[in-house]
Amino acid sequence: MPTFSTSSPDSAFIDSEAQLGAFRTLFHKVEAASLDPERSRDFIHKLAKEL
């Protein structure tokens, strides 16, 4: 039995270690690919100027 459960945005429950592990892996990949706050802000400013 999993140690805990959590819900995803669509309210479906993640109730197995395998599901939770898959979501954690995906989250870490997205987090690693994201810009830090300063670079994100600069990117948004650049895009806004191009509009």
C-alpha atoms as an extended CHARMM CRD file, in Angstrom:
* protein
*
        51  EXT
         1         1  MET       CA              0.0000000000        0.0000000000        0.0000000000  PROA      1               0.0000000000
         2         2  PRO       CA              1.3420000000        3.4900000000       -0.8750000000  PROA      2               0.0000000000
         3         3  THR       CA              2.4670000000        5.6960000000        1.9740000000  PROA      3               0.0000000000
         4         4  PHE       CA              0.1260000000        8.5030000000        0.8850000000  PROA      4               0.0000000000
         5         5  SER       CA             -2.1910000000        9.6620000000       -1.8770000000  PROA      5               0.0000000000
         6         6  THR       CA             -2.5180000000       12.9970000000       -3.6000000000  PROA      6               0.0000000000
         7         7  SER       CA             -4.8150000000       14.3920000000       -6.2350000000  PROA      7               0.0000000000
         8         8  SER       CA             -4.0080000000       15.8260000000       -9.6320000000  PROA      8               0.0000000000
         9         9  PRO       CA             -5.6800000000       18.9550000000      -11.0700000000  PROA      9               0.0000000000
        10        10  ASP       CA             -8.4750000000       16.8970000000      -12.6370000000  PROA      10              0.0000000000
        11        11  SER       CA             -9.2820000000       15.4270000000       -9.1970000000  PROA      11              0.0000000000
        12        12  ALA       CA             -8.2280000000       11.8870000000      -10.1400000000  PROA      12              0.0000000000
        13        13  PHE       CA             -6.3600000000       10.2950000000       -7.2780000000  PROA      13              0.0000000000
        14        14  ILE       CA             -2.8420000000        9.0010000000       -7.6370000000  PROA      14              0.0000000000
        15        15  ASP       CA             -2.8800000000        5.9880000000       -5.3960000000  PROA      15              0.0000000000
        16        16  SER       CA              0.1250000000        3.8880000000       -6.2770000000  PROA      16              0.0000000000
        17        17  GLU       CA              3.8440000000        4.3360000000       -5.8070000000  PROA      17              0.0000000000
        18        18  ALA       CA              4.3810000000        3.7870000000       -9.5500000000  PROA      18              0.0000000000
        19        19  GLN       CA              1.9290000000        6.5580000000      -10.5080000000  PROA      19              0.0000000000
        20        20  LEU       CA              3.3730000000        8.9290000000       -7.9290000000  PROA      20              0.0000000000
        21        21  GLY       CA              6.9130000000        8.1580000000       -9.0930000000  PROA      21              0.0000000000
        22        22  ALA       CA              5.9660000000        8.8290000000      -12.7220000000  PROA      22              0.0000000000
        23        23  PHE       CA              4.4550000000       12.2040000000      -11.8360000000  PROA      23              0.0000000000
        24        24  ARG       CA              7.4660000000       13.1430000000       -9.6940000000  PROA      24              0.0000000000
        25        25  THR       CA              9.8320000000       12.2480000000      -12.5450000000  PROA      25              0.0000000000
        26        26  LEU       CA              7.8110000000       14.3310000000      -14.9870000000  PROA      26              0.0000000000
        27        27  PHE       CA              7.6830000000       17.2470000000      -12.5440000000  PROA      27              0.0000000000
        28        28  HSD       CA             11.4580000000       17.1760000000      -12.0630000000  PROA      28              0.0000000000
        29        29  LYS       CA             12.0250000000       17.1730000000      -15.8430000000  PROA      29              0.0000000000
        30        30  VAL       CA              9.7450000000       20.1840000000      -16.2980000000  PROA      30              0.0000000000
        31        31  GLU       CA             11.3650000000       21.9460000000      -13.3560000000  PROA      31              0.0000000000
        32        32  ALA       CA             14.8480000000       21.3480000000      -14.7910000000  PROA      32              0.0000000000
        33        33  ALA       CA             13.8120000000       22.7660000000      -18.1790000000  PROA      33              0.0000000000
        34        34  SER       CA             12.2330000000       25.9090000000      -16.7320000000  PROA      34              0.0000000000
        35        35  LEU       CA             13.8930000000       29.3010000000      -16.5540000000  PROA      35              0.0000000000
        36        36  ASP       CA             14.7760000000       30.8960000000      -13.2510000000  PROA      36              0.0000000000
        37        37  PRO       CA             12.5650000000       33.8630000000      -12.2570000000  PROA      37              0.0000000000
        38        38  GLU       CA             14.9210000000       36.5380000000      -13.6230000000  PROA      38              0.0000000000
        39        39  ARG       CA             15.4210000000       34.8270000000      -16.9830000000  PROA      39              0.0000000000
        40        40  SER       CA             11.7050000000       34.0910000000      -17.2050000000  PROA      40              0.0000000000
        41        41  ARG       CA             10.8840000000       37.7610000000      -16.6250000000  PROA      41              0.0000000000
        42        42  ASP       CA             13.4400000000       38.8580000000      -19.2320000000  PROA      42              0.0000000000
        43        43  PHE       CA             12.0220000000       36.3770000000      -21.7450000000  PROA      43              0.0000000000
        44        44  ILE       CA              8.4730000000       37.6400000000      -21.1800000000  PROA      44              0.0000000000
        45        45  HSD       CA              9.6140000000       41.2560000000      -21.5920000000  PROA      45              0.0000000000
        46        46  LYS       CA             11.3610000000       40.3460000000      -24.8380000000  PROA      46              0.0000000000
        47        47  LEU       CA              8.2490000000       38.6290000000      -26.1820000000  PROA      47              0.0000000000
        48        48  ALA       CA              6.0430000000       41.5790000000      -25.1840000000  PROA      48              0.0000000000
        49        49  LYS       CA              8.2960000000       43.9840000000      -27.1010000000  PROA      49              0.0000000000
        50        50  GLU       CA              7.9850000000       41.8120000000      -30.2000000000  PROA      50              0.0000000000
        51        51  LEU       CA              4.1710000000       42.0500000000      -30.2210000000  PROA      51              0.0000000000
